């Protein structure tokens, strides 16, 4: 799944069947303000959100890999 450079994507809900988000998947998605990532995701590419919206919020499960990723890359995380 790649939305690289998508300028009109504002929000997305990743389905539970997804386990990995590739590198650059949402890079340069400058309008993406919220993304819901399920606990099933155990890998997110390092540059998955490169040059993202300044107020991007990841909605995810506390204690999950998603929380660890958000903290590492200083992206706001809200519990889902």
N, CA, C and O atoms as a GROMACS GRO file, in nm:
protein
  320
    1UNK      N    1   0.085  -0.116   0.000
    1UNK     CA    2   0.000   0.000   0.000
    1UNK      C    3   0.090   0.123   0.000
    1UNK      O    4   0.170   0.143   0.092
    2UNK      N    5   0.077   0.205  -0.103
    2UNK     CA    6   0.155   0.328  -0.111
    2UNK      C    7   0.067   0.443  -0.156
    2UNK      O    8  -0.008   0.433  -0.254
    3UNK      N    9   0.079   0.554  -0.083
    3UNK     CA   10   0.008   0.676  -0.116
    3UNK      C   11   0.109   0.789  -0.133
    3UNK      O   12   0.075   0.906  -0.118
    4UNK      N   13   0.232   0.754  -0.164
    4UNK     CA   14   0.343   0.848  -0.177
    4UNK      C   15   0.299   0.971  -0.258
    4UNK      O   16   0.253   0.960  -0.371
    5UNK      N   17   0.315   1.087  -0.197
    5UNK     CA   18   0.289   1.212  -0.266
    5UNK      C   19   0.143   1.248  -0.284
    5UNK      O   20   0.112   1.346  -0.352
    6UNK      N   21   0.054   1.173  -0.225
    6UNK     CA   22  -0.089   1.202  -0.239
    6UNK      C   23  -0.121   1.333  -0.166
    6UNK      O   24  -0.104   1.343  -0.045
    7UNK      N   25  -0.167   1.430  -0.240
    7UNK     CA   26  -0.193   1.562  -0.182
    7UNK      C   27  -0.334   1.578  -0.125
    7UNK      O   28  -0.359   1.670  -0.047
    8UNK      N   29  -0.426   1.489  -0.162
    8UNK     CA   30  -0.565   1.505  -0.118
    8UNK      C   31  -0.606   1.412  -0.005
    8UNK      O   32  -0.718   1.425   0.047
    9UNK      N   33  -0.521   1.318   0.035
    9UNK     CA   34  -0.554   1.224   0.142
    9UNK      C   35  -0.547   1.296   0.276
    9UNK      O   36  -0.441   1.347   0.314
   10UNK      N   37  -0.660   1.299   0.348
   10UNK     CA   38  -0.667   1.371   0.475
   10UNK      C   39  -0.669   1.274   0.593
   10UNK      O   40  -0.608   1.301   0.697
   11UNK      N   41  -0.737   1.162   0.577
   11UNK     CA   42  -0.751   1.065   0.684
   11UNK      C   43  -0.761   0.925   0.623
   11UNK      O   44  -0.813   0.908   0.513
   12UNK      N   45  -0.710   0.826   0.696
   12UNK     CA   46  -0.718   0.688   0.648
   12UNK      C   47  -0.725   0.594   0.767
   12UNK      O   48  -0.666   0.618   0.872
   13UNK      N   49  -0.798   0.487   0.749
   13UNK     CA   50  -0.811   0.382   0.850
   13UNK      C   51  -0.751   0.254   0.791
   13UNK      O   52  -0.806   0.198   0.696
   14UNK      N   53  -0.640   0.209   0.846
   14UNK     CA   54  -0.574   0.089   0.797
   14UNK      C   55  -0.650  -0.033   0.851
   14UNK      O   56  -0.677  -0.038   0.971
   15UNK      N   57  -0.683  -0.129   0.766
   15UNK     CA   58  -0.758  -0.247   0.814
   15UNK      C   59  -0.672  -0.340   0.900
   15UNK      O   60  -0.549  -0.340   0.891
   16UNK      N   61  -0.738  -0.419   0.983
   16UNK     CA   62  -0.670  -0.513   1.073
   16UNK      C   63  -0.588  -0.618   0.999
   16UNK      O   64  -0.499  -0.678   1.059
   17UNK      N   65  -0.617  -0.642   0.874
   17UNK     CA   66  -0.544  -0.743   0.796
   17UNK      C   67  -0.403  -0.698   0.759
   17UNK      O   68  -0.322  -0.780   0.715
   18UNK      N   69  -0.373  -0.571   0.775
   18UNK     CA   70  -0.240  -0.518   0.740
   18UNK      C   71  -0.144  -0.542   0.856
   18UNK      O   72  -0.177  -0.516   0.972
   19UNK      N   73  -0.024  -0.591   0.824
   19UNK     CA   74   0.078  -0.616   0.926
   19UNK      C   75   0.202  -0.530   0.909
   19UNK      O   76   0.287  -0.524   0.998
   20UNK      N   77   0.213  -0.463   0.795
   20UNK     CA   78   0.333  -0.386   0.767
   20UNK      C   79   0.300  -0.265   0.678
   20UNK      O   80   0.217  -0.274   0.587
   21UNK      N   81   0.365  -0.153   0.708
   21UNK     CA   82   0.352  -0.033   0.626
   21UNK      C   83   0.493  -0.005   0.573
   21UNK      O   84   0.586   0.016   0.650
   22UNK      N   85   0.507  -0.004   0.442
   22UNK     CA   86   0.638   0.008   0.379
   22UNK      C   87   0.698   0.147   0.390
   22UNK      O   88   0.630   0.245   0.418
   23UNK      N   89   0.828   0.152   0.366
   23UNK     CA   90   0.900   0.278   0.366
   23UNK      C   91   0.843   0.369   0.257
   23UNK      O   92   0.816   0.324   0.146
   24UNK      N   93   0.826   0.494   0.289
   24UNK     CA   94   0.773   0.597   0.199
   24UNK      C   95   0.625   0.582   0.166
   24UNK      O   96   0.575   0.653   0.079
   25UNK      N   97   0.554   0.492   0.232
   25UNK     CA   98   0.413   0.467   0.201
   25UNK      C   99   0.328   0.594   0.205
   25UNK      O  100   0.239   0.611   0.121
   26UNK      N  101   0.354   0.682   0.300
   26UNK     CA  102   0.276   0.805   0.313
   26UNK      C  103   0.367   0.929   0.307
   26UNK      O  104   0.328   1.036   0.352
   27UNK      N  105   0.485   0.914   0.251
   27UNK     CA  106   0.577   1.028   0.238
   27UNK      C  107   0.518   1.134   0.146
   27UNK      O  108   0.455   1.103   0.044
   28UNK      N  109   0.538   1.257   0.183
   28UNK     CA  110   0.490   1.374   0.108
   28UNK      C  111   0.338   1.381   0.099
   28UNK      O  112   0.284   1.448   0.011
   29UNK      N  113   0.269   1.314   0.188
   29UNK     CA  114   0.122   1.326   0.198
   29UNK      C  115   0.095   1.443   0.292
   29UNK      O  116   0.059   1.424   0.408
   30UNK      N  117   0.113   1.562   0.241
   30UNK     CA  118   0.113   1.682   0.323
   30UNK      C  119  -0.024   1.720   0.381
   30UNK      O  120  -0.031   1.807   0.468
   31UNK      N  121  -0.131   1.658   0.334
   31UNK     CA  122  -0.264   1.685   0.389
   31UNK      C  123  -0.310   1.579   0.488
   31UNK      O  124  -0.414   1.596   0.552
   32UNK      N  125  -0.235   1.469   0.500
   32UNK     CA  126  -0.274   1.359   0.589
   32UNK      C  127  -0.264   1.404   0.734
   32UNK      O  128  -0.154   1.422   0.787
   33UNK      N  129  -0.380   1.422   0.798
   33UNK     CA  130  -0.384   1.471   0.935
   33UNK      C  131  -0.411   1.362   1.038
   33UNK      O  132  -0.377   1.378   1.155
   34UNK      N  133  -0.472   1.250   0.995
   34UNK     CA  134  -0.497   1.142   1.090
   34UNK      C  135  -0.492   1.007   1.020
   34UNK      O  136  -0.538   0.990   0.906
   35UNK      N  137  -0.435   0.911   1.091
   35UNK     CA  138  -0.427   0.775   1.040
   35UNK      C  139  -0.452   0.679   1.156
   35UNK      O  140  -0.392   0.692   1.263
   36UNK      N  141  -0.539   0.585   1.134
   36UNK     CA  142  -0.570   0.482   1.232
   36UNK      C  143  -0.492   0.358   1.194
   36UNK      O  144  -0.512   0.302   1.086
   37UNK      N  145  -0.402   0.314   1.283
   37UNK     CA  146  -0.317   0.199   1.256
   37UNK      C  147  -0.347   0.092   1.361
   37UNK      O  148  -0.330   0.117   1.480
   38UNK      N  149  -0.391  -0.026   1.317
   38UNK     CA  150  -0.427  -0.130   1.414
   38UNK      C  151  -0.305  -0.195   1.479
   38UNK      O  152  -0.192  -0.182   1.431
   39UNK      N  153  -0.329  -0.263   1.588
   39UNK     CA  154  -0.223  -0.333   1.659
   39UNK      C  155  -0.162  -0.446   1.579
   39UNK      O  156  -0.055  -0.496   1.615
   40UNK      N  157  -0.227  -0.488   1.471
   40UNK     CA  158  -0.174  -0.594   1.386
   40UNK      C  159  -0.048  -0.550   1.310
   40UNK      O  160   0.028  -0.634   1.262
   41UNK      N  161  -0.026  -0.419   1.301
   41UNK     CA  162   0.092  -0.367   1.230
   41UNK      C  163   0.213  -0.381   1.322
   41UNK      O  164   0.217  -0.324   1.432
   42UNK      N  165   0.311  -0.456   1.277
   42UNK     CA  166   0.431  -0.482   1.356
   42UNK      C  167   0.557  -0.429   1.289
   42UNK      O  168   0.668  -0.448   1.340
   43UNK      N  169   0.540  -0.362   1.177
   43UNK     CA  170   0.654  -0.302   1.109
   43UNK      C  171   0.608  -0.180   1.029
   43UNK      O  172   0.510  -0.187   0.954
   44UNK      N  173   0.681  -0.070   1.045
   44UNK     CA  174   0.655   0.051   0.969
   44UNK      C  175   0.789   0.100   0.918
   44UNK      O  176   0.882   0.120   0.996
   45UNK      N  177   0.799   0.120   0.788
   45UNK     CA  178   0.924   0.167   0.728
   45UNK      C  179   0.967   0.300   0.786
   45UNK      O  180   0.884   0.386   0.817
   46UNK      N  181   1.096   0.317   0.800
   46UNK     CA  182   1.151   0.435   0.865
   46UNK      C  183   1.101   0.566   0.805
   46UNK      O  184   1.072   0.660   0.879
   47UNK      N  185   1.091   0.574   0.675
   47UNK     CA  186   1.048   0.697   0.609
   47UNK      C  187   0.901   0.693   0.567
   47UNK      O  188   0.861   0.764   0.475
   48UNK      N  189   0.822   0.611   0.632
   48UNK     CA  190   0.682   0.594   0.593
   48UNK      C  191   0.604   0.726   0.594
   48UNK      O  192   0.512   0.743   0.515
   49UNK      N  193   0.641   0.818   0.683
   49UNK     CA  194   0.568   0.945   0.694
   49UNK      C  195   0.659   1.064   0.671
   49UNK      O  196   0.637   1.172   0.728
   50UNK      N  197   0.761   1.047   0.588
   50UNK     CA  198   0.856   1.154   0.561
   50UNK      C  199   0.783   1.277   0.506
   50UNK      O  200   0.698   1.265   0.418
   51UNK      N  201   0.817   1.393   0.557
   51UNK     CA  202   0.758   1.522   0.516
   51UNK      C  203   0.605   1.518   0.528
   51UNK      O  204   0.533   1.552   0.435
   52UNK      N  205   0.559   1.477   0.645
   52UNK     CA  206   0.415   1.464   0.671
   52UNK      C  207   0.353   1.596   0.716
   52UNK      O  208   0.423   1.694   0.741
   53UNK      N  209   0.222   1.597   0.726
   53UNK     CA  210   0.146   1.711   0.776
   53UNK      C  211   0.200   1.746   0.915
   53UNK      O  212   0.226   1.656   0.994
   54UNK      N  213   0.219   1.872   0.946
   54UNK     CA  214   0.278   1.911   1.075
   54UNK      C  215   0.196   1.869   1.197
   54UNK      O  216   0.250   1.861   1.307
   55UNK      N  217   0.068   1.843   1.179
   55UNK     CA  218  -0.017   1.805   1.292
   55UNK      C  219  -0.070   1.662   1.276
   55UNK      O  220  -0.178   1.630   1.325
   56UNK      N  221   0.006   1.578   1.208
   56UNK     CA  222  -0.035   1.439   1.189
   56UNK      C  223  -0.056   1.372   1.324
   56UNK      O  224   0.027   1.385   1.414
   57UNK      N  225  -0.166   1.300   1.336
   57UNK     CA  226  -0.194   1.222   1.456
   57UNK      C  227  -0.213   1.077   1.414
   57UNK      O  228  -0.291   1.046   1.323
   58UNK      N  229  -0.142   0.988   1.482
   58UNK     CA  230  -0.160   0.845   1.463
   58UNK      C  231  -0.252   0.796   1.574
   58UNK      O  232  -0.228   0.824   1.692
   59UNK      N  233  -0.356   0.724   1.537
   59UNK     CA  234  -0.445   0.662   1.634
   59UNK      C  235  -0.408   0.515   1.639
   59UNK      O  236  -0.414   0.445   1.538
   60UNK      N  237  -0.371   0.468   1.758
   60UNK     CA  238  -0.326   0.330   1.771
   60UNK      C  239  -0.342   0.278   1.912
   60UNK      O  240  -0.390   0.348   2.001
   61UNK      N  241  -0.301   0.156   1.929
   61UNK     CA  242  -0.314   0.088   2.058
   61UNK      C  243  -0.194   0.116   2.148
   61UNK      O  244  -0.080   0.095   2.107
   62UNK      N  245  -0.218   0.165   2.271
   62UNK     CA  246  -0.107   0.186   2.364
   62UNK      C  247  -0.032   0.055   2.388
   62UNK      O  248  -0.094  -0.052   2.399
   63UNK      N  249   0.099   0.063   2.396
   63UNK     CA  250   0.182  -0.054   2.420
   63UNK      C  251   0.215  -0.133   2.293
   63UNK      O  252   0.284  -0.234   2.300
   64UNK      N  253   0.166  -0.087   2.180
   64UNK     CA  254   0.189  -0.158   2.054
   64UNK      C  255   0.314  -0.105   1.984
   64UNK      O  256   0.373  -0.006   2.027
   65UNK      N  257   0.352  -0.172   1.877
   65UNK     CA  258   0.463  -0.126   1.794
   65UNK      C  259   0.434   0.015   1.741
   65UNK      O  260   0.524   0.097   1.727
   66UNK      N  261   0.308   0.041   1.711
   66UNK     CA  262   0.267   0.172   1.658
   66UNK      C  263   0.304   0.283   1.756
   66UNK      O  264   0.352   0.389   1.715
   67UNK      N  265   0.280   0.259   1.884
   67UNK     CA  266   0.316   0.358   1.985
   67UNK      C  267   0.467   0.381   1.987
   67UNK      O  268   0.512   0.496   1.993
   68UNK      N  269   0.542   0.275   1.982
   68UNK     CA  270   0.688   0.284   1.980
   68UNK      C  271   0.736   0.366   1.859
   68UNK      O  272   0.824   0.450   1.872
   69UNK      N  273   0.678   0.340   1.743
   69UNK     CA  274   0.715   0.411   1.621
   69UNK      C  275   0.683   0.560   1.635
   69UNK      O  276   0.767   0.645   1.603
   70UNK      N  277   0.564   0.592   1.681
   70UNK     CA  278   0.523   0.732   1.695
   70UNK      C  279   0.617   0.807   1.789
   70UNK      O  280   0.655   0.921   1.760
   71UNK      N  281   0.654   0.746   1.898
   71UNK     CA  282   0.747   0.810   1.992
   71UNK      C  283   0.884   0.832   1.928
   71UNK      O  284   0.944   0.939   1.942
   72UNK      N  285   0.933   0.730   1.858
   72UNK     CA  286   1.065   0.737   1.797
   72UNK      C  287   1.074   0.850   1.695
   72UNK      O  288   1.177   0.916   1.684
   73UNK      N  289   0.966   0.871   1.620
   73UNK     CA  290   0.968   0.972   1.514
   73UNK      C  291   0.891   1.100   1.551
   73UNK      O  292   0.864   1.185   1.466
   74UNK      N  293   0.858   1.111   1.681
   74UNK     CA  294   0.795   1.232   1.735
   74UNK      C  295   0.667   1.270   1.660
   74UNK      O  296   0.647   1.386   1.622
   75UNK      N  297   0.580   1.170   1.641
   75UNK     CA  298   0.450   1.191   1.580
   75UNK      C  299   0.347   1.172   1.691
   75UNK      O  300   0.354   1.077   1.768
   76UNK      N  301   0.252   1.262   1.697
   76UNK     CA  302   0.150   1.256   1.802
   76UNK      C  303   0.072   1.125   1.793
   76UNK      O  304   0.034   1.082   1.685
   77UNK      N  305   0.050   1.061   1.909
   77UNK     CA  306  -0.025   0.936   1.916
   77UNK      C  307  -0.144   0.955   2.008
   77UNK      O  308  -0.131   1.007   2.118
   78UNK      N  309  -0.259   0.912   1.962
   78UNK     CA  310  -0.380   0.910   2.044
   78UNK      C  311  -0.424   0.765   2.057
   78UNK      O  312  -0.419   0.689   1.960
   79UNK      N  313  -0.466   0.727   2.177
   79UNK     CA  314  -0.513   0.590   2.200
   79UNK      C  315  -0.644   0.566   2.126
   79UNK      O  316  -0.732   0.653   2.120
   80UNK      N  317  -0.652   0.448   2.071
   80UNK     CA  318  -0.773   0.410   1.998
   80UNK      C  319  -0.857   0.318   2.082
   80UNK      O  320  -0.963   0.275   2.039
   0.00000   0.00000   0.00000
